[in-house]
Amino acid sequence: DHARRFVGVLHGMGCQFALDDFGSGVGSFSNLKNLPLDYLKIDGSFMRNLARDAVSQAMVAAMIKLARTLNFKVIAEQVEDAAAVDVARRMGVDYLQGYAIGRPQPLLLAA
């Protein structure tokens, strides 16, 4: 309850929040319901073989639909190849993270 109030205060000040690793933990749904969130981050385990795995595609589609119902933007983690980028874009993912987008690098080189 304290965390919910704290996040609510920060959200009221303009901070935005994402629920990370959605789909990998048991608390995800209660957090969706109880926290003022802006983004849903789909766990990378669903993205690894997205282009070739119909079950992952169905689960990601359901997560996207849930996020849209709650007016959240969608972020996909661990997008590692061009095929996953293509499928995620076609499915309506808003933001992508992973090696297909860029490799980790020092901040000074990220300009």
C-alpha positions as CSV (number, residue, x, y, z in Angstrom):
1,D,0.0,0.0,0.0
2,H,2.9,2.4,0.8
3,A,4.5,1.6,-2.6
4,R,1.2,2.3,-4.4
5,R,0.8,5.7,-2.6
6,F,4.5,6.6,-3.3
7,V,4.2,5.7,-7.0
8,G,0.9,7.6,-7.1
9,V,2.5,10.8,-5.8
10,L,5.3,10.5,-8.3
11,H,2.9,9.8,-11.1
12,G,1.0,12.9,-10.2
13,M,4.2,14.9,-10.5
14,G,4.6,13.7,-14.1
15,C,6.8,10.6,-13.7
16,Q,5.9,7.7,-15.8
17,F,6.1,4.0,-14.8
18,A,6.5,0.7,-16.5
19,L,5.6,-2.8,-15.2
20,D,8.8,-4.7,-16.1
21,D,9.0,-8.4,-17.1
22,F,5.3,-8.8,-17.6
23,G,4.3,-12.4,-17.9
24,S,7.2,-13.8,-15.9
25,G,5.9,-13.3,-12.3
26,V,2.8,-14.0,-10.2
27,G,2.4,-10.4,-9.1
28,S,2.1,-8.8,-12.5
29,F,-1.7,-8.8,-12.7
30,S,-2.1,-7.3,-9.2
31,N,0.4,-4.6,-10.0
32,L,-1.5,-3.8,-13.3
33,K,-4.6,-3.3,-11.2
34,N,-3.2,-1.4,-8.3
35,L,-0.4,0.8,-9.6
36,P,-0.7,3.9,-11.8
37,L,1.3,2.7,-14.8
38,D,2.0,4.0,-18.3
39,Y,3.9,1.1,-19.9
40,L,3.7,-2.6,-20.0
41,K,7.1,-4.3,-20.7
42,I,6.7,-7.7,-22.1
43,D,9.2,-10.2,-20.7
44,G,12.0,-11.1,-23.1
45,S,11.3,-14.8,-22.8
46,F,8.2,-14.3,-25.0
47,M,10.3,-12.4,-27.6
48,R,13.2,-14.7,-28.1
49,N,11.6,-16.9,-30.8
50,L,8.6,-14.7,-31.6
51,A,8.9,-15.0,-35.3
52,R,8.8,-18.8,-35.2
53,D,6.7,-19.6,-32.2
54,A,2.9,-19.4,-32.6
55,V,2.3,-19.8,-28.8
56,S,4.5,-16.8,-28.0
57,Q,2.8,-14.8,-30.7
58,A,-0.6,-15.6,-29.2
59,M,0.5,-14.7,-25.7
60,V,2.2,-11.4,-26.9
61,A,-1.0,-10.5,-28.8
62,A,-3.0,-11.1,-25.6
63,M,-0.6,-8.9,-23.6
64,I,-0.9,-6.1,-26.2
65,K,-4.6,-6.3,-26.1
66,L,-4.6,-6.1,-22.3
67,A,-2.2,-3.1,-22.4
68,R,-4.4,-1.3,-24.9
69,T,-7.5,-1.9,-22.8
70,L,-5.7,-0.3,-19.9
71,N,-4.4,2.6,-22.1
72,F,-0.7,1.5,-21.6
73,K,2.1,1.7,-24.2
74,V,3.8,-1.6,-24.9
75,I,7.6,-2.2,-24.7
76,A,9.1,-5.5,-25.8
77,E,12.4,-6.6,-24.2
78,Q,15.2,-8.8,-25.7
79,V,14.3,-8.1,-29.3
80,E,17.4,-9.8,-30.8
81,D,16.9,-10.1,-34.6
82,A,15.2,-8.4,-37.6
83,A,12.5,-11.1,-37.7
84,A,11.5,-10.3,-34.1
85,V,11.5,-6.6,-34.9
86,D,9.2,-7.2,-37.9
87,V,6.7,-9.4,-36.0
88,A,6.7,-7.0,-33.0
89,R,6.0,-4.0,-35.2
90,R,3.2,-5.8,-37.0
91,M,1.6,-6.8,-33.7
92,G,1.6,-3.2,-32.5
93,V,4.4,-3.0,-30.0
94,D,5.3,0.7,-29.4
95,Y,8.9,0.4,-28.2
96,L,11.6,-2.2,-28.7
97,Q,14.7,-3.0,-26.6
98,G,17.4,-5.5,-27.5
99,Y,20.4,-6.2,-29.6
100,A,18.4,-5.8,-32.8
101,I,18.0,-2.1,-31.9
102,G,21.4,-1.5,-30.4
103,R,24.1,-3.1,-28.3
104,P,25.1,-1.7,-24.9
105,Q,27.7,1.0,-25.1
106,P,29.2,3.7,-22.9
107,L,26.9,6.7,-22.5
108,L,29.4,9.1,-24.2
109,L,29.2,7.0,-27.4
110,A,25.4,6.9,-27.5
111,A,24.9,10.3,-29.2
